[in-house]
Amino acid sequence: MADELTTPKHCPGFEANKGLKVFSCKCPNCGHANEIFSDEFDKPRKCSNCGTQIDFTKCVLDV
Ligand SMILES: [Zn+2]
């Protein structure tokens, strides 16, 4: 649940997500899939599992 501290979630699945796309980014270090919202690409994100900074070029659209 440490992910809750760094992810700005208001109402998951509700209006906060309008127009946002969710990307699944695999950690280059441990392979953990981190969910990144499309409005978070301008912020540094770290893997919620091992703390390695996520390389956004590895993100794929999670549909
Ligand atoms: Zn990791």
N, CA, C, O and the ligand as a Tripos MOL2 file, in Angstrom:
@<TRIPOS>MOLECULE
protein
  253   251    64     0     0
PROTEIN
NO_CHARGES

@<TRIPOS>ATOM
      1 N           0.8290   -1.2220    0.0000 N.3       1 MET1
      2 CA          0.0000    0.0000    0.0000 C.3       1 MET1
      3 C           0.8610    1.2680    0.0000 C.2       1 MET1
      4 O           0.3310    2.3760    0.0920 O.2       1 MET1
      5 N           2.1740    1.1110   -0.1020 N.am      2 ALA2
      6 CA          3.0520    2.2750   -0.1290 C.3       2 ALA2
      7 C           2.7840    3.1300   -1.3600 C.2       2 ALA2
      8 O           3.0930    4.3220   -1.3820 O.2       2 ALA2
      9 N           2.2080    2.5110   -2.3790 N.am      3 ASP3
     10 CA          1.9090    3.2280   -3.6040 C.3       3 ASP3
     11 C           0.9180    4.3590   -3.3620 C.2       3 ASP3
     12 O           0.9270    5.3540   -4.0860 O.2       3 ASP3
     13 N           0.0790    4.2200   -2.3680 N.am      4 GLU4
     14 CA         -0.9260    5.2430   -2.0670 C.3       4 GLU4
     15 C          -0.2870    6.5820   -1.6980 C.2       4 GLU4
     16 O          -0.8930    7.6360   -1.8860 O.2       4 GLU4
     17 N           0.9140    6.5370   -1.1840 N.am      5 LEU5
     18 CA          1.5700    7.7490   -0.7170 C.3       5 LEU5
     19 C           2.0530    8.6320   -1.8660 C.2       5 LEU5
     20 O           2.1540    9.8500   -1.7180 O.2       5 LEU5
     21 N           2.3450    8.0230   -2.9930 N.am      6 THR6
     22 CA          2.9390    8.7800   -4.0890 C.3       6 THR6
     23 C           2.0010    8.9660   -5.2690 C.2       6 THR6
     24 O           2.2990    9.7320   -6.1860 O.2       6 THR6
     25 N           0.8670    8.2700   -5.2530 N.am      7 THR7
     26 CA         -0.0560    8.3730   -6.3800 C.3       7 THR7
     27 C          -1.2550    9.2390   -6.0120 C.2       7 THR7
     28 O          -2.0150    8.8990   -5.1050 O.2       7 THR7
     29 N          -1.4250   10.3580   -6.7140 N.am      8 PRO8
     30 CA         -2.5730   11.2230   -6.4170 C.3       8 PRO8
     31 C          -3.8830   10.6250   -6.9010 C.2       8 PRO8
     32 O          -4.2870   10.8220   -8.0470 O.2       8 PRO8
     33 N          -4.5290    9.9050   -6.0260 N.am      9 LYS9
     34 CA         -5.8140    9.3250   -6.3820 C.3       9 LYS9
     35 C          -6.9040   10.0040   -5.5780 C.2       9 LYS9
     36 O          -6.8030   10.1170   -4.3560 O.2       9 LYS9
     37 N          -7.9170   10.4440   -6.2400 N.am     10 HIS10
     38 CA         -9.0350   11.0650   -5.5280 C.3      10 HIS10
     39 C         -10.1810   10.0610   -5.4340 C.2      10 HIS10
     40 O         -10.4880    9.5430   -4.3600 O.2      10 HIS10
     41 N         -10.7980    9.8030   -6.5660 N.am     11 CYS11
     42 CA        -11.8330    8.7900   -6.6180 C.3      11 CYS11
     43 C         -11.4830    7.8310   -7.7640 C.2      11 CYS11
     44 O         -11.8600    8.0800   -8.9090 O.2      11 CYS11
     45 N         -10.7910    6.7760   -7.4780 N.am     12 PRO12
     46 CA        -10.3810    5.8430   -8.5340 C.3      12 PRO12
     47 C         -11.5690    5.3420   -9.3390 C.2      12 PRO12
     48 O         -12.5740    4.9130   -8.7730 O.2      12 PRO12
     49 N         -11.4530    5.3990  -10.6580 N.am     13 GLY13
     50 CA        -12.5300    4.9160  -11.5070 C.3      13 GLY13
     51 C         -13.6620    5.9120  -11.6750 C.2      13 GLY13
     52 O         -14.6280    5.6400  -12.3880 O.2      13 GLY13
     53 N         -13.5560    7.0550  -11.0300 N.am     14 PHE14
     54 CA        -14.6120    8.0540  -11.1370 C.3      14 PHE14
     55 C         -14.1260    9.2510  -11.9430 C.2      14 PHE14
     56 O         -13.2720    9.0750  -12.8120 O.2      14 PHE14
     57 N         -14.6190   10.4420  -11.7040 N.am     15 GLU15
     58 CA        -14.3650   11.5900  -12.5730 C.3      15 GLU15
     59 C         -12.9050   12.0240  -12.6300 C.2      15 GLU15
     60 O         -12.5020   12.6840  -13.5880 O.2      15 GLU15
     61 N         -12.1130   11.6750  -11.6390 N.am     16 ALA16
     62 CA        -10.7040   12.0570  -11.6500 C.3      16 ALA16
     63 C          -9.9600   11.4330  -12.8160 C.2      16 ALA16
     64 O          -8.9210   11.9330  -13.2470 O.2      16 ALA16
     65 N         -10.5040   10.3370  -13.3210 N.am     17 ASN17
     66 CA         -9.8290    9.6350  -14.3980 C.3      17 ASN17
     67 C         -10.3260   10.0480  -15.7840 C.2      17 ASN17
     68 O          -9.8760    9.5040  -16.7920 O.2      17 ASN17
     69 N         -11.2320   10.9870  -15.8340 N.am     18 LYS18
     70 CA        -11.7870   11.4000  -17.1200 C.3      18 LYS18
     71 C         -10.7020   11.9370  -18.0440 C.2      18 LYS18
     72 O          -9.9490   12.8370  -17.6730 O.2      18 LYS18
     73 N         -10.6280   11.3920  -19.2230 N.am     19 GLY19
     74 CA         -9.6720   11.8710  -20.2020 C.3      19 GLY19
     75 C          -8.2660   11.3780  -19.9650 C.2      19 GLY19
     76 O          -7.3710   11.6510  -20.7640 O.2      19 GLY19
     77 N          -8.0580   10.6620  -18.8910 N.am     20 LEU20
     78 CA         -6.7310   10.1430  -18.6080 C.3      20 LEU20
     79 C          -6.5780    8.7340  -19.1510 C.2      20 LEU20
     80 O          -7.5090    7.9280  -19.1400 O.2      20 LEU20
     81 N          -5.3820    8.4690  -19.6200 N.am     21 LYS21
     82 CA         -5.0800    7.1150  -20.0290 C.3      21 LYS21
     83 C          -4.1680    6.4960  -18.9910 C.2      21 LYS21
     84 O          -3.3420    7.1730  -18.3800 O.2      21 LYS21
     85 N          -4.3320    5.2120  -18.8050 N.am     22 VAL22
     86 CA         -3.4880    4.4970  -17.8500 C.3      22 VAL22
     87 C          -2.4660    3.6760  -18.6100 C.2      22 VAL22
     88 O          -2.8060    2.8650  -19.4700 O.2      22 VAL22
     89 N          -1.2120    3.9050  -18.2740 N.am     23 PHE23
     90 CA         -0.1500    3.1550  -18.9010 C.3      23 PHE23
     91 C           0.4340    2.1740  -17.9050 C.2      23 PHE23
     92 O           0.5380    2.4490  -16.7100 O.2      23 PHE23
     93 N           0.8070    1.0370  -18.4290 N.am     24 SER24
     94 CA          1.4690    0.0500  -17.5960 C.3      24 SER24
     95 C           2.9590    0.0860  -17.9180 C.2      24 SER24
     96 O           3.3740   -0.2030  -19.0410 O.2      24 SER24
     97 N           3.7570    0.4480  -16.9120 N.am     25 CYS25
     98 CA          5.1910    0.5960  -17.1300 C.3      25 CYS25
     99 C           5.9480   -0.4610  -16.3420 C.2      25 CYS25
    100 O           5.8770   -0.5210  -15.1150 O.2      25 CYS25
    101 N           6.6590   -1.2780  -17.0650 N.am     26 LYS26
    102 CA          7.4400   -2.3050  -16.3800 C.3      26 LYS26
    103 C           8.7450   -1.7190  -15.8760 C.2      26 LYS26
    104 O           9.4560   -1.0210  -16.5990 O.2      26 LYS26
    105 N           9.0390   -2.0120  -14.6470 N.am     27 CYS27
    106 CA         10.2780   -1.5660  -14.0340 C.3      27 CYS27
    107 C          11.4640   -2.2290  -14.7510 C.2      27 CYS27
    108 O          11.4830   -3.4460  -14.9390 O.2      27 CYS27
    109 N          12.4630   -1.4040  -15.1530 N.am     28 PRO28
    110 CA         13.6270   -1.9640  -15.8420 C.3      28 PRO28
    111 C          14.4850   -2.8220  -14.9120 C.2      28 PRO28
    112 O          15.3140   -3.6070  -15.3720 O.2      28 PRO28
    113 N          14.2860   -2.6720  -13.6310 N.am     29 ASN29
    114 CA         15.1140   -3.4010  -12.6650 C.3      29 ASN29
    115 C          14.4840   -4.7130  -12.2240 C.2      29 ASN29
    116 O          15.1260   -5.7620  -12.2780 O.2      29 ASN29
    117 N          13.2050   -4.6590  -11.7780 N.am     30 CYS30
    118 CA         12.6020   -5.8500  -11.1980 C.3      30 CYS30
    119 C          11.4420   -6.3930  -12.0270 C.2      30 CYS30
    120 O          10.9500   -7.4900  -11.7650 O.2      30 CYS30
    121 N          11.0010   -5.6190  -13.0370 N.am     31 GLY31
    122 CA          9.9460   -6.0940  -13.9050 C.3      31 GLY31
    123 C           8.5440   -5.8730  -13.3520 C.2      31 GLY31
    124 O           7.5610   -6.2920  -13.9630 O.2      31 GLY31
    125 N           8.4470   -5.2160  -12.1960 N.am     32 HIS32
    126 CA          7.1470   -4.9380  -11.6050 C.3      32 HIS32
    127 C           6.3700   -3.9660  -12.4860 C.2      32 HIS32
    128 O           6.9140   -2.9490  -12.9160 O.2      32 HIS32
    129 N           5.1050   -4.2700  -12.7570 N.am     33 ALA33
    130 CA          4.2830   -3.4070  -13.5970 C.3      33 ALA33
    131 C           3.6900   -2.2780  -12.7610 C.2      33 ALA33
    132 O           2.8900   -2.5150  -11.8550 O.2      33 ALA33
    133 N           4.0920   -1.0470  -13.0780 N.am     34 ASN34
    134 CA          3.5620    0.1180  -12.3760 C.3      34 ASN34
    135 C           2.5430    0.8180  -13.2530 C.2      34 ASN34
    136 O           2.7920    1.0320  -14.4400 O.2      34 ASN34
    137 N           1.3990    1.1780  -12.6910 N.am     35 GLU35
    138 CA          0.4050    1.9140  -13.4490 C.3      35 GLU35
    139 C           0.7030    3.3980  -13.3750 C.2      35 GLU35
    140 O           0.8290    3.9650  -12.2890 O.2      35 GLU35
    141 N           0.8150    4.0260  -14.5440 N.am     36 ILE36
    142 CA          1.0990    5.4500  -14.6180 C.3      36 ILE36
    143 C          -0.0230    6.1230  -15.3970 C.2      36 ILE36
    144 O          -0.3680    5.6850  -16.4950 O.2      36 ILE36
    145 N          -0.5920    7.1800  -14.8370 N.am     37 PHE37
    146 CA         -1.6060    7.9270  -15.5720 C.3      37 PHE37
    147 C          -0.9370    8.8920  -16.5420 C.2      37 PHE37
    148 O           0.1860    9.3450  -16.3200 O.2      37 PHE37
    149 N          -1.6470    9.1940  -17.6180 N.am     38 SER38
    150 CA         -1.0610   10.0030  -18.6890 C.3      38 SER38
    151 C          -0.7050   11.4140  -18.2240 C.2      38 SER38
    152 O           0.0930   12.0820  -18.8810 O.2      38 SER38
    153 N          -1.2610   11.8820  -17.1320 N.am     39 ASP39
    154 CA         -0.8940   13.2180  -16.6490 C.3      39 ASP39
    155 C           0.2960   13.1670  -15.6870 C.2      39 ASP39
    156 O           0.6650   14.1750  -15.0840 O.2      39 ASP39
    157 N           0.8810   11.9940  -15.5560 N.am     40 GLU40
    158 CA          2.0170   11.8550  -14.6440 C.3      40 GLU40
    159 C           3.3400   11.7190  -15.3810 C.2      40 GLU40
    160 O           4.3850   11.5010  -14.7690 O.2      40 GLU40
    161 N           3.2830   11.8510  -16.7110 N.am     41 PHE41
    162 CA          4.4980   11.6630  -17.4890 C.3      41 PHE41
    163 C           5.4930   12.7940  -17.2690 C.2      41 PHE41
    164 O           6.6860   12.6340  -17.5310 O.2      41 PHE41
    165 N           5.0100   13.9370  -16.7910 N.am     42 ASP42
    166 CA          5.9360   15.0420  -16.5600 C.3      42 ASP42
    167 C           6.5060   15.0080  -15.1430 C.2      42 ASP42
    168 O           7.2560   15.8980  -14.7430 O.2      42 ASP42
    169 N           6.1430   13.9750  -14.3950 N.am     43 LYS43
    170 CA          6.6850   13.8320  -13.0460 C.3      43 LYS43
    171 C           7.5500   12.5800  -12.9780 C.2      43 LYS43
    172 O           7.2530   11.5760  -13.6250 O.2      43 LYS43
    173 N           8.6030   12.6440  -12.2060 N.am     44 PRO44
    174 CA          9.4020   11.4300  -12.0130 C.3      44 PRO44
    175 C           8.6190   10.4100  -11.2150 C.2      44 PRO44
    176 O           8.0040   10.7370  -10.2000 O.2      44 PRO44
    177 N           8.6460    9.1810  -11.6770 N.am     45 ARG45
    178 CA          7.9710    8.1020  -10.9600 C.3      45 ARG45
    179 C           8.9780    7.0050  -10.6410 C.2      45 ARG45
    180 O           9.8600    6.6900  -11.4390 O.2      45 ARG45
    181 N           8.8240    6.4480   -9.4820 N.am     46 LYS46
    182 CA          9.6860    5.3460   -9.1070 C.3      46 LYS46
    183 C           8.8690    4.0830   -8.9460 C.2      46 LYS46
    184 O           7.6910    4.1280   -8.5900 O.2      46 LYS46
    185 N           9.5020    2.9620   -9.2110 N.am     47 CYS47
    186 CA          8.8680    1.6650   -9.0570 C.3      47 CYS47
    187 C           8.3670    1.5070   -7.6250 C.2      47 CYS47
    188 O           9.0950    1.7610   -6.6660 O.2      47 CYS47
    189 N           7.1120    1.0840   -7.4980 N.am     48 SER48
    190 CA          6.5420    0.9180   -6.1590 C.3      48 SER48
    191 C           7.0920   -0.3230   -5.4730 C.2      48 SER48
    192 O           6.8820   -0.5280   -4.2780 O.2      48 SER48
    193 N           7.7870   -1.1360   -6.2270 N.am     49 ASN49
    194 CA          8.3190   -2.3730   -5.6660 C.3      49 ASN49
    195 C           9.7720   -2.2210   -5.2050 C.2      49 ASN49
    196 O          10.1160   -2.6240   -4.0940 O.2      49 ASN49
    197 N          10.6340   -1.6320   -6.0680 N.am     50 CYS50
    198 CA         12.0570   -1.5840   -5.7340 C.3      50 CYS50
    199 C          12.6130   -0.1730   -5.6820 C.2      50 CYS50
    200 O          13.7380    0.0230   -5.2210 O.2      50 CYS50
    201 N          11.8460    0.8280   -6.1480 N.am     51 GLY51
    202 CA         12.2870    2.2160   -6.0310 C.3      51 GLY51
    203 C          13.1160    2.7180   -7.1990 C.2      51 GLY51
    204 O          13.5760    3.8600   -7.1900 O.2      51 GLY51
    205 N          13.3100    1.8740   -8.2020 N.am     52 THR52
    206 CA         14.0400    2.3150   -9.3930 C.3      52 THR52
    207 C          13.1980    3.3010  -10.1910 C.2      52 THR52
    208 O          11.9890    3.1170  -10.3290 O.2      52 THR52
    209 N          13.8350    4.3520  -10.7210 N.am     53 GLN53
    210 CA         13.0820    5.3120  -11.5210 C.3      53 GLN53
    211 C          12.5870    4.6640  -12.8020 C.2      53 GLN53
    212 O          13.3310    3.9540  -13.4780 O.2      53 GLN53
    213 N          11.3120    4.9140  -13.1340 N.am     54 ILE54
    214 CA         10.6940    4.2790  -14.2840 C.3      54 ILE54
    215 C          11.0960    4.9870  -15.5690 C.2      54 ILE54
    216 O          11.0690    6.2150  -15.6510 O.2      54 ILE54
    217 N          11.4650    4.2020  -16.5610 N.am     55 ASP55
    218 CA         11.7470    4.7230  -17.8920 C.3      55 ASP55
    219 C          10.4420    4.7480  -18.6770 C.2      55 ASP55
    220 O           9.9130    3.6960  -19.0380 O.2      55 ASP55
    221 N           9.9240    5.9330  -18.9400 N.am     56 PHE56
    222 CA          8.6080    6.0580  -19.5630 C.3      56 PHE56
    223 C           8.5740    5.5040  -20.9860 C.2      56 PHE56
    224 O           7.5050    5.2150  -21.5230 O.2      56 PHE56
    225 N           9.7540    5.3580  -21.5920 N.am     57 THR57
    226 CA          9.7660    4.8070  -22.9480 C.3      57 THR57
    227 C           9.3740    3.3420  -22.9520 C.2      57 THR57
    228 O           9.0980    2.7700  -24.0070 O.2      57 THR57
    229 N           9.3470    2.7250  -21.7580 N.am     58 LYS58
    230 CA          8.9810    1.3190  -21.6540 C.3      58 LYS58
    231 C           7.4860    1.1380  -21.4070 C.2      58 LYS58
    232 O           6.9940    0.0160  -21.2900 O.2      58 LYS58
    233 N           6.7670    2.2680  -21.3300 N.am     59 CYS59
    234 CA          5.3460    2.2030  -21.0220 C.3      59 CYS59
    235 C           4.5370    1.7050  -22.2130 C.2      59 CYS59
    236 O           4.8450    2.0060  -23.3660 O.2      59 CYS59
    237 N           3.5190    0.9560  -21.9140 N.am     60 VAL60
    238 CA          2.5650    0.5530  -22.9350 C.3      60 VAL60
    239 C           1.1670    0.9240  -22.4720 C.2      60 VAL60
    240 O           0.8730    0.8950  -21.2770 O.2      60 VAL60
    241 N           0.3120    1.2690  -23.4140 N.am     61 LEU61
    242 CA         -1.0490    1.6560  -23.0670 C.3      61 LEU61
    243 C          -1.8040    0.4560  -22.5140 C.2      61 LEU61
    244 O          -1.8790   -0.5970  -23.1460 O.2      61 LEU61
    245 N          -2.3570    0.6360  -21.3290 N.am     62 ASP62
    246 CA         -3.0690   -0.4450  -20.6670 C.3      62 ASP62
    247 C          -4.5540   -0.3130  -20.9680 C.2      62 ASP62
    248 O          -5.2500    0.4790  -20.3340 O.2      62 ASP62
    249 N          -5.0420   -1.0860  -21.9340 N.am     63 VAL63
    250 CA         -6.4340   -0.9410  -22.3570 C.3      63 VAL63
    251 C          -7.3500   -2.0230  -21.8440 C.2      63 VAL63
    252 O          -8.5460   -2.0080  -22.1330 O.2      63 VAL63
    253 ZN         11.1800   -2.2580   -9.6310 Zn       64 ZN64
@<TRIPOS>BOND
     1     1     2 1
     2     2     3 1
     3     3     4 2
     4     3     5 am
     5     5     6 1
     6     6     7 1
     7     7     8 2
     8     7     9 am
     9     9    10 1
    10    10    11 1
    11    11    12 2
    12    11    13 am
    13    13    14 1
    14    14    15 1
    15    15    16 2
    16    15    17 am
    17    17    18 1
    18    18    19 1
    19    19    20 2
    20    19    21 am
    21    21    22 1
    22    22    23 1
    23    23    24 2
    24    23    25 am
    25    25    26 1
    26    26    27 1
    27    27    28 2
    28    27    29 am
    29    29    30 1
    30    30    31 1
    31    31    32 2
    32    31    33 am
    33    33    34 1
    34    34    35 1
    35    35    36 2
    36    35    37 am
    37    37    38 1
    38    38    39 1
    39    39    40 2
    40    39    41 am
    41    41    42 1
    42    42    43 1
    43    43    44 2
    44    43    45 am
    45    45    46 1
    46    46    47 1
    47    47    48 2
    48    47    49 am
    49    49    50 1
    50    50    51 1
    51    51    52 2
    52    51    53 am
    53    53    54 1
    54    54    55 1
    55    55    56 2
    56    55    57 am
    57    57    58 1
    58    58    59 1
    59    59    60 2
    60    59    61 am
    61    61    62 1
    62    62    63 1
    63    63    64 2
    64    63    65 am
    65    65    66 1
    66    66    67 1
    67    67    68 2
    68    67    69 am
    69    69    70 1
    70    70    71 1
    71    71    72 2
    72    71    73 am
    73    73    74 1
    74    74    75 1
    75    75    76 2
    76    75    77 am
    77    77    78 1
    78    78    79 1
    79    79    80 2
    80    79    81 am
    81    81    82 1
    82    82    83 1
    83    83    84 2
    84    83    85 am
    85    85    86 1
    86    86    87 1
    87    87    88 2
    88    87    89 am
    89    89    90 1
    90    90    91 1
    91    91    92 2
    92    91    93 am
    93    93    94 1
    94    94    95 1
    95    95    96 2
    96    95    97 am
    97    97    98 1
    98    98    99 1
    99    99   100 2
   100    99   101 am
   101   101   102 1
   102   102   103 1
   103   103   104 2
   104   103   105 am
   105   105   106 1
   106   106   107 1
   107   107   108 2
   108   107   109 am
   109   109   110 1
   110   110   111 1
   111   111   112 2
   112   111   113 am
   113   113   114 1
   114   114   115 1
   115   115   116 2
   116   115   117 am
   117   117   118 1
   118   118   119 1
   119   119   120 2
   120   119   121 am
   121   121   122 1
   122   122   123 1
   123   123   124 2
   124   123   125 am
   125   125   126 1
   126   126   127 1
   127   127   128 2
   128   127   129 am
   129   129   130 1
   130   130   131 1
   131   131   132 2
   132   131   133 am
   133   133   134 1
   134   134   135 1
   135   135   136 2
   136   135   137 am
   137   137   138 1
   138   138   139 1
   139   139   140 2
   140   139   141 am
   141   141   142 1
   142   142   143 1
   143   143   144 2
   144   143   145 am
   145   145   146 1
   146   146   147 1
   147   147   148 2
   148   147   149 am
   149   149   150 1
   150   150   151 1
   151   151   152 2
   152   151   153 am
   153   153   154 1
   154   154   155 1
   155   155   156 2
   156   155   157 am
   157   157   158 1
   158   158   159 1
   159   159   160 2
   160   159   161 am
   161   161   162 1
   162   162   163 1
   163   163   164 2
   164   163   165 am
   165   165   166 1
   166   166   167 1
   167   167   168 2
   168   167   169 am
   169   169   170 1
   170   170   171 1
   171   171   172 2
   172   171   173 am
   173   173   174 1
   174   174   175 1
   175   175   176 2
   176   175   177 am
   177   177   178 1
   178   178   179 1
   179   179   180 2
   180   179   181 am
   181   181   182 1
   182   182   183 1
   183   183   184 2
   184   183   185 am
   185   185   186 1
   186   186   187 1
   187   187   188 2
   188   187   189 am
   189   189   190 1
   190   190   191 1
   191   191   192 2
   192   191   193 am
   193   193   194 1
   194   194   195 1
   195   195   196 2
   196   195   197 am
   197   197   198 1
   198   198   199 1
   199   199   200 2
   200   199   201 am
   201   201   202 1
   202   202   203 1
   203   203   204 2
   204   203   205 am
   205   205   206 1
   206   206   207 1
   207   207   208 2
   208   207   209 am
   209   209   210 1
   210   210   211 1
   211   211   212 2
   212   211   213 am
   213   213   214 1
   214   214   215 1
   215   215   216 2
   216   215   217 am
   217   217   218 1
   218   218   219 1
   219   219   220 2
   220   219   221 am
   221   221   222 1
   222   222   223 1
   223   223   224 2
   224   223   225 am
   225   225   226 1
   226   226   227 1
   227   227   228 2
   228   227   229 am
   229   229   230 1
   230   230   231 1
   231   231   232 2
   232   231   233 am
   233   233   234 1
   234   234   235 1
   235   235   236 2
   236   235   237 am
   237   237   238 1
   238   238   239 1
   239   239   240 2
   240   239   241 am
   241   241   242 1
   242   242   243 1
   243   243   244 2
   244   243   245 am
   245   245   246 1
   246   246   247 1
   247   247   248 2
   248   247   249 am
   249   249   250 1
   250   250   251 1
   251   251   252 2
@<TRIPOS>SUBSTRUCTURE
     1 MET1         2 RESIDUE 1 A MET
     2 ALA2         6 RESIDUE 1 A ALA
     3 ASP3        10 RESIDUE 1 A ASP
     4 GLU4        14 RESIDUE 1 A GLU
     5 LEU5        18 RESIDUE 1 A LEU
     6 THR6        22 RESIDUE 1 A THR
     7 THR7        26 RESIDUE 1 A THR
     8 PRO8        30 RESIDUE 1 A PRO
     9 LYS9        34 RESIDUE 1 A LYS
    10 HIS10       38 RESIDUE 1 A HIS
    11 CYS11       42 RESIDUE 1 A CYS
    12 PRO12       46 RESIDUE 1 A PRO
    13 GLY13       50 RESIDUE 1 A GLY
    14 PHE14       54 RESIDUE 1 A PHE
    15 GLU15       58 RESIDUE 1 A GLU
    16 ALA16       62 RESIDUE 1 A ALA
    17 ASN17       66 RESIDUE 1 A ASN
    18 LYS18       70 RESIDUE 1 A LYS
    19 GLY19       74 RESIDUE 1 A GLY
    20 LEU20       78 RESIDUE 1 A LEU
    21 LYS21       82 RESIDUE 1 A LYS
    22 VAL22       86 RESIDUE 1 A VAL
    23 PHE23       90 RESIDUE 1 A PHE
    24 SER24       94 RESIDUE 1 A SER
    25 CYS25       98 RESIDUE 1 A CYS
    26 LYS26      102 RESIDUE 1 A LYS
    27 CYS27      106 RESIDUE 1 A CYS
    28 PRO28      110 RESIDUE 1 A PRO
    29 ASN29      114 RESIDUE 1 A ASN
    30 CYS30      118 RESIDUE 1 A CYS
    31 GLY31      122 RESIDUE 1 A GLY
    32 HIS32      126 RESIDUE 1 A HIS
    33 ALA33      130 RESIDUE 1 A ALA
    34 ASN34      134 RESIDUE 1 A ASN
    35 GLU35      138 RESIDUE 1 A GLU
    36 ILE36      142 RESIDUE 1 A ILE
    37 PHE37      146 RESIDUE 1 A PHE
    38 SER38      150 RESIDUE 1 A SER
    39 ASP39      154 RESIDUE 1 A ASP
    40 GLU40      158 RESIDUE 1 A GLU
    41 PHE41      162 RESIDUE 1 A PHE
    42 ASP42      166 RESIDUE 1 A ASP
    43 LYS43      170 RESIDUE 1 A LYS
    44 PRO44      174 RESIDUE 1 A PRO
    45 ARG45      178 RESIDUE 1 A ARG
    46 LYS46      182 RESIDUE 1 A LYS
    47 CYS47      186 RESIDUE 1 A CYS
    48 SER48      190 RESIDUE 1 A SER
    49 ASN49      194 RESIDUE 1 A ASN
    50 CYS50      198 RESIDUE 1 A CYS
    51 GLY51      202 RESIDUE 1 A GLY
    52 THR52      206 RESIDUE 1 A THR
    53 GLN53      210 RESIDUE 1 A GLN
    54 ILE54      214 RESIDUE 1 A ILE
    55 ASP55      218 RESIDUE 1 A ASP
    56 PHE56      222 RESIDUE 1 A PHE
    57 THR57      226 RESIDUE 1 A THR
    58 LYS58      230 RESIDUE 1 A LYS
    59 CYS59      234 RESIDUE 1 A CYS
    60 VAL60      238 RESIDUE 1 A VAL
    61 LEU61      242 RESIDUE 1 A LEU
    62 ASP62      246 RESIDUE 1 A ASP
    63 VAL63      250 RESIDUE 1 A VAL
    64 ZN64       253 GROUP 0 **** ****
